[in-house]
Amino acid sequence: MSKTRMIRYALLVFLLLPLISFAETQKMKEHKVIKGDTLWDISAKELRDPFLWPRIWKENKWIANPNLIYPGQIIKIPIYLIQKEKSAEEAAPKPAAVSQEPAIEVEAPVKEEVKKETVEIKKYPLVDRNIFMASGYIADTIPGAGKIDDAPSVQTLFGNNDLVYVALDRPAHIGDKFYVINVSERIEHPITGRKIGYIISIAGVAEIVQVKKGETLGKITKCFEEIAKGYLLEPYYEIETPLTTGHFRRPDMNGMIIAVGDQMLYRAMLDIVYIDKGCKDGIETGDKFRTYAVDDHAVPNGVIQVISCRDHTATAIILNSTAPISPGNIFAKLEKN
């Protein structure tokens, strides 16, 4: 072979090598869904880690809802993920041998009969009333009966006892009360991009103090955050803070954090997050979950507790965190210590 042909051949191999490498990483294993399958189960079986189900979901963008997969569907799982999990498993140290000696059986002591007495079960608020009122929820549509229109003063931000002009959809009377609400931009799912809804949070309470010459004047009587012109008004209604006995469920279910309070990127302890499971999915107020950041592996980063729920979304408070909790993190069963 001439020197020129050898150089051309080497150059061709050099150019094709990245393409060959790329093709290797894009190889997929197909998993045919059977009755009872979930992405959680498939991830546990194929990747030996159920918490990596978002990685499988991300590779199958045609799945709009990870909770809705059906028998006969084909789920594609990247080979490199399977190989990565196998390599990690092989590298892990093997557990020490367990003694095969028979265990000594000890007879449990007989409990003495306890005299039954009627005990009143005390309940207390699950969360501070102000935090509960301000925590908000996710809604498909934006409520409203008017808005903060202007102010007698030159200020643009308002707080407790400030006066504001309001524009209402219907006539109001002195003493009428309204929630001042803050509405987020439309939320999209962190993985699919599916439009979910709006975070509706209560910024404060306003009461009508004057109706004169076509102008309606309101007074901010309670404020949870700075209120600005343009904030919407919603007719006032009583909000009952949920009560608890202190015994909370730790359900064996999982899902994803889809948004955080105040439209901030990361949240810390005692802040609010929103999840993609609700009452009709089996969530109950008071439920506790462990949260995980998921990349190559699932890393626990906090504990959340549900404080209110709607049909398919819920609001939760961060009880503790060891790292920032953000949209795209997942939640799962909180194992007992």
C-alpha positions in Angstrom: 0.0 0.0 0.0 1.4 3.4 -1.0 2.2 6.0 1.7 -0.5 8.3 0.3 -3.2 5.7 0.5 -2.2 4.8 4.1 -2.5 8.5 5.1 -6.0 8.7 3.5 -7.1 5.5 5.2 -5.9 6.7 8.6 -7.7 10.0 8.1 -10.9 8.3 7.2 -10.8 6.1 10.4 -10.0 9.2 12.4 -13.1 11.0 11.0 -15.4 8.0 11.5 -14.3 7.2 15.0 -16.5 9.8 16.8 -19.5 8.6 14.8 -18.9 5.0 15.8 -18.5 6.0 19.4 -21.7 8.1 19.2 -23.6 5.2 17.7 -22.5 3.0 20.5 -23.8 5.4 23.2 -27.2 5.7 21.4 -27.9 1.9 21.3 -31.2 1.2 23.0 -32.7 -1.8 24.8 -36.4 -2.2 24.2 -38.7 -3.1 27.1 -42.2 -4.2 26.2 -44.7 -3.0 28.9 -46.7 -5.7 30.6 -49.8 -5.3 32.8 -48.8 -3.6 36.1 -45.6 -2.1 34.8 -44.5 1.4 35.9 -41.5 3.4 35.0 -40.5 3.0 38.7 -40.6 -0.8 38.3 -38.9 -0.8 34.9 -36.0 1.4 36.3 -35.6 -1.0 39.3 -35.5 -4.0 37.0 -33.3 -2.6 34.2 -31.1 -0.1 36.0 -31.2 -1.7 39.5 -32.3 1.7 40.9 -36.0 2.7 40.8 -35.1 6.4 41.5 -33.6 6.7 38.0 -37.0 6.5 36.3 -36.8 10.1 35.2 -33.8 9.2 33.1 -35.9 6.6 31.2 -38.8 9.0 30.9 -36.5 11.7 29.4 -35.4 9.2 26.7 -39.0 8.5 25.8 -40.4 11.9 25.1 -43.6 10.5 23.6 -44.8 9.6 27.2 -46.8 12.6 28.2 -47.6 11.3 31.7 -45.2 8.8 33.4 -48.1 7.4 35.4 -49.9 6.3 32.2 -48.1 3.6 30.3 -50.0 0.6 28.9 -49.3 -3.1 28.0 -47.8 -3.5 24.6 -46.0 -0.2 24.5 -42.3 -0.2 23.8 -40.0 1.7 26.3 -36.5 2.4 25.1 -33.7 2.3 27.6 -30.2 3.5 26.6 -27.6 0.8 26.8 -25.0 3.1 28.4 -27.3 3.6 31.4 -27.6 -0.2 31.9 -23.8 -0.6 31.6 -23.1 2.2 34.0 -25.3 0.7 36.6 -23.7 -2.7 36.2 -20.2 -1.2 36.4 -21.2 0.6 39.6 -22.6 -2.6 41.1 -19.5 -4.7 40.2 -17.2 -2.0 41.8 -19.2 -1.9 45.0 -17.6 -3.8 48.0 -19.2 -7.1 48.7 -20.9 -7.5 52.1 -19.3 -9.5 54.8 -20.3 -13.1 55.2 -23.3 -13.7 57.5 -23.0 -16.3 60.3 -25.0 -19.4 59.6 -25.4 -20.3 63.2 -29.0 -20.8 64.3 -30.5 -17.9 66.1 -31.4 -18.4 69.8 -35.2 -18.1 70.2 -36.2 -16.0 73.2 -39.7 -16.1 74.5 -41.3 -12.7 74.6 -42.6 -11.6 78.0 -46.3 -11.7 78.5 -47.8 -8.2 78.7 -50.0 -7.4 81.6 -53.5 -6.4 80.8 -53.9 -2.6 80.8 -57.1 -1.1 82.1 -58.8 0.7 79.2 -59.5 4.3 79.6 -61.1 6.9 77.3 -58.4 9.3 76.2 -59.2 12.5 74.4 -57.1 12.9 71.3 -55.9 16.4 71.0 -55.4 18.1 67.6 -53.3 21.1 66.7 -52.6 23.0 63.5 -50.4 21.2 60.9 -48.7 24.5 60.0 -48.8 28.1 60.9 -52.0 29.8 59.6 -50.1 32.6 57.9 -47.8 30.2 56.1 -50.8 28.0 55.1 -52.7 31.0 53.7 -49.7 32.3 51.7 -48.6 28.8 50.5 -50.9 28.8 47.5 -51.9 26.1 45.0 -51.7 25.3 41.3 -54.8 26.1 39.3 -55.7 25.6 35.6 -57.3 29.0 35.4 -56.7 32.4 37.0 -59.4 33.5 39.5 -60.2 37.1 40.1 -62.9 39.7 40.8 -60.7 42.8 40.1 -57.3 44.2 40.8 -55.2 46.7 42.6 -55.5 49.7 40.2 -53.7 52.7 41.8 -53.0 54.5 45.1 -53.7 57.9 46.7 -50.0 58.2 47.3 -47.0 58.0 44.9 -45.8 54.6 46.2 -45.9 51.5 44.0 -45.5 48.8 46.6 -47.9 48.3 49.5 -48.0 46.7 52.9 -50.1 46.6 56.1 -52.5 49.6 56.5 -51.7 51.1 53.1 -54.6 52.5 51.0 -55.1 51.5 47.4 -57.7 52.1 44.7 -59.2 48.9 43.4 -61.0 48.2 40.1 -63.7 45.5 40.6 -65.9 43.5 38.3 -69.0 44.3 40.3 -70.2 47.0 42.7 -68.7 46.7 46.2 -69.7 47.9 49.7 -67.8 49.2 52.6 -66.6 46.2 54.7 -66.3 43.8 51.8 -63.1 41.9 51.9 -60.9 40.4 49.2 -57.7 38.3 49.0 -54.9 40.0 47.1 -53.4 37.2 45.0 -50.1 36.9 43.2 -50.2 34.8 40.0 -47.1 33.1 38.5 -46.3 32.6 34.9 -47.8 29.3 33.5 -45.8 26.4 34.8 -44.3 23.8 32.5 -43.4 20.2 33.6 -39.6 20.0 34.2 -39.2 17.0 31.9 -41.9 17.0 29.3 -42.5 20.7 29.0 -46.3 20.1 29.3 -48.2 23.1 30.5 -49.6 22.5 33.9 -51.2 25.7 35.4 -50.5 28.7 37.5 -49.3 29.1 41.1 -52.0 31.1 42.9 -50.7 32.5 46.2 -52.3 34.9 48.7 -50.2 38.1 49.1 -52.6 39.7 51.6 -56.1 40.8 52.5 -57.8 44.1 51.5 -61.0 45.6 52.9 -63.2 48.2 51.2 -63.2 51.4 53.3 -64.7 53.9 50.9 -66.9 53.9 47.8 -67.3 57.4 46.4 -67.7 59.1 43.0 -67.0 56.0 41.0 -63.8 55.3 43.0 -63.4 52.3 45.4 -60.8 52.6 48.1 -59.4 49.6 49.9 -57.1 49.1 52.9 -54.5 46.4 53.2 -55.3 44.8 56.5 -53.0 41.8 56.2 -49.8 41.4 54.2 -47.7 38.3 53.5 -45.4 39.9 50.9 -45.0 43.2 49.1 -48.1 44.0 47.1 -47.8 45.8 43.7 -50.2 47.5 41.3 -51.9 44.9 39.1 -52.2 42.2 41.8 -55.6 40.5 41.4 -58.4 40.4 43.9 -60.5 37.4 44.8 -63.6 37.4 47.1 -62.7 36.6 50.7 -63.7 33.2 52.2 -62.7 31.5 55.4 -59.6 29.3 55.1 -59.4 26.5 57.7 -55.9 25.4 58.7 -55.7 21.6 58.6 -55.5 20.0 62.1 -53.4 16.9 63.0 -52.9 14.5 65.9 -49.1 14.3 65.0 -49.3 10.9 63.3 -48.4 11.1 59.6 -48.5 8.7 56.8 -45.4 7.8 54.7 -47.0 6.5 51.5 -45.2 4.2 49.1 -45.6 6.4 46.1 -43.4 8.7 44.0 -43.6 11.7 41.8 -41.8 14.9 40.9 -41.4 18.4 42.3 -42.8 20.7 39.5 -42.4 24.1 41.0 -41.2 26.1 44.0 -42.7 29.0 45.8 -42.2 32.7 44.8 -40.9 31.5 41.4 -37.4 31.2 42.8 -35.1 28.5 41.4 -34.1 26.9 44.7 -35.8 26.6 48.1 -34.6 25.9 51.6 -36.1 24.8 54.9 -39.7 25.9 55.7 -40.3 27.0 52.1 -43.0 25.8 49.7 -42.8 23.4 46.8 -45.5 21.9 44.5 -45.7 18.3 43.4 -47.4 16.4 40.5 -49.6 14.2 42.7 -52.8 15.1 44.4 -55.9 13.9 46.3 -57.2 11.8 43.4 -53.7 10.1 43.1 -53.9 9.0 46.8 -52.1 12.0 48.5 -53.4 13.1 51.8 -52.7 16.3 53.9 -49.9 15.5 56.3 -48.1 12.9 54.1 -44.3 13.0 54.4 -41.8 12.2 51.6 -38.1 12.0 51.0 -36.8 14.2 48.1 -34.0 13.2 45.8 -31.9 15.0 43.2 -31.4 12.7 40.2 -28.5 12.7 37.8 -26.5 9.6 37.4 -27.8 8.4 40.8 -30.5 9.5 43.2 -29.1 11.6 46.0 -31.4 12.4 49.0 -31.6 16.1 49.7 -34.6 16.7 52.0 -38.0 15.9 53.5 -41.3 17.5 52.6 -44.8 17.4 54.1 -48.0 17.9 52.2 -50.1 20.8 53.6 -52.9 20.9 51.0 -53.8 19.0 47.9 -56.0 19.4 44.8 -57.0 16.7 42.3 -53.6 16.0 40.7 -51.2 18.5 42.4 -50.3 19.3 46.0 -48.6 22.0 48.0 -45.9 20.9 50.5 -43.6 22.5 53.0 -39.8 21.7 53.2 -39.3 20.3 56.7 -35.5 19.9 56.3 -32.9 19.9 53.5 -29.2 19.1 53.1 -29.0 20.6 49.6 -31.2 22.9 47.4 -34.5 21.3 46.4 -35.6 22.3 42.9 -38.0 21.5 40.1 -37.1 18.1 38.5 -36.2 16.6 41.9 -38.3 13.5 42.7 -40.1 12.5 45.9 -40.6 8.9 47.2 -41.4 7.0 50.3 -39.8 8.3 53.5 -38.4 5.3 55.3 -38.4 5.2 59.0 -35.1 5.9 60.8 
